[in-house]
C-alpha cells in the first residue's frame, strides 16, 4: 500500500524546494489548488497521469516520488504504455495502484485477463467502465455461476444484474429471501416483482413487507387480494401502506365483493323460498279443491238417498 501521508509530505517538500505555491503547482497541473492541498495533507493521491506530470515538474523518478519499488515500477510501465501481465502481480499490489488509474486504463490493462473469479471482479469492479464490467460479470457468470451477485450488485448495471438474478432464481427452487432482499435495491422493478412474487408463492406473505418498497403497487395489491379473499386482512395489514389503493379502498372493494356474493346468495335463497312457497300454496289449493269436491259429492249422495 502507498503511504499517502508520506507521499503528501514529499510533494509539499518538493514544491517548496522549487519555491512554488500550491496555486502555481495547481496551474501547471491544470487542477485546483484544493486538490494539491489534499495531496499534501495525505487525504488523497494524484491519479497516474498527474504522477507523471509531477515527476517531470520536480525532475525525479516515479519510484523516488512514490517510494515503493514494485508499485512504482508498475506505474512507470503503465505511463510508458508497456504491456502488463496483470496476473503476474499480486492482488495486494493492484489494490494500491487501481485507485490511481482511470477506468479506460483499467479496461486496457485487464483486457485479456481470463478466468475472472469473485476476488478479481470485486477488486476491479469500482474502477472499470460500466459496459466492460457488465460484459465481464456476464461472462464470469456463464463460466462460473458461483460468483457473488450480491457483492457485485452496487457496481453492475440494473439491466444486467436483473437478468442474472432471474437466471439464478430460475435454477434455484428454494429462493433465499435474504438473497432477494440484498439484491432488491439494485434491480429493476420488473425483476423485483418477479422475484418477490416467487418468494411469496413459496413462503407466504410473512416477510413481504421488507420487499414491498421495491415492488410495484399492482403486485402488492395482487398479494393483498389473494390473502384477503375471506375478508381477513391480518396477514397483509403491513402491506396496505404500499398499495396504491390504500386500506380504505382495498377494504371497500373487498366489502363490495363479499356483499355482492352475499346478496347473490340471498337472492338465490329468496327465489328458492318463493318457488317453494308457490309450490306449497299450489299443493294446499289442490287439497282444498279435492276436499270441496269430496264434500259436494257426499252431499249429493245424501240428497239422492233422502229422495
Long-range contacts (C-beta under 8 A, 24 or more apart in sequence): 1-92, 1-95, 1-96, 2-45, 2-66, 2-68, 2-71, 2-96, 3-67, 3-68, 4-42, 4-43, 4-44, 4-45, 5-41, 5-42, 6-42, 6-67, 7-39, 7-42, 7-45, 7-65, 7-66, 7-67, 8-39, 8-40, 8-41, 8-42, 8-43, 9-40, 9-42, 10-65, 10-67, 11-36, 11-39, 11-40, 11-46, 11-54, 11-65, 12-40, 14-54, 14-58, 14-60, 14-65, 15-40, 15-58, 17-58, 18-57, 18-58, 25-57, 28-53, 28-57, 29-53, 29-54, 29-57, 45-99, 45-100, 46-100, 47-100, 47-101, 47-102, 48-75, 48-78, 48-79, 48-100, 48-101, 48-102, 48-105, 49-102, 51-75, 51-79, 51-100, 52-79, 68-96, 71-96, 71-97, 75-100, 78-105, 78-109, 84-109, 86-110, 86-113, 87-113, 91-119, 91-120, 91-123, 94-123, 95-123, 98-123, 98-124, 98-126, 98-127, 99-127, 101-127, 103-127, 103-128, 103-129, 103-132, 104-129, 107-132, 115-143, 116-140, 117-144, 117-147, 118-146, 118-147, 118-148, 118-151, 121-147, 121-152, 122-148, 122-151, 122-152, 125-152, 125-155, 125-156, 126-155, 128-155, 130-157, 134-159, 134-160, 137-164, 138-164, 141-167, 145-171, 149-183, 150-179, 150-182, 150-183, 153-182, 153-183, 153-185, 153-186, 154-186, 156-186, 158-186, 158-187, 158-188, 159-188, 161-186, 161-187, 161-191, 162-187, 162-188, 162-190, 162-191, 163-191, 165-191, 165-195, 166-191, 166-194, 166-195, 169-194, 169-195, 169-198, 174-202, 175-199, 175-202, 177-203, 177-207, 180-211, 181-210, 181-211, 184-211, 184-214, 185-214, 187-214, 189-214, 189-215, 189-216, 193-219, 197-222, 197-223, 204-235, 205-235, 205-236, 205-239, 206-235, 208-236, 208-239, 209-238, 209-239, 209-242, 212-238, 212-239, 212-242, 213-242, 215-242, 217-242, 217-243, 217-244, 217-245, 218-244, 220-244, 221-245, 221-250, 224-250, 228-254, 231-255, 231-258
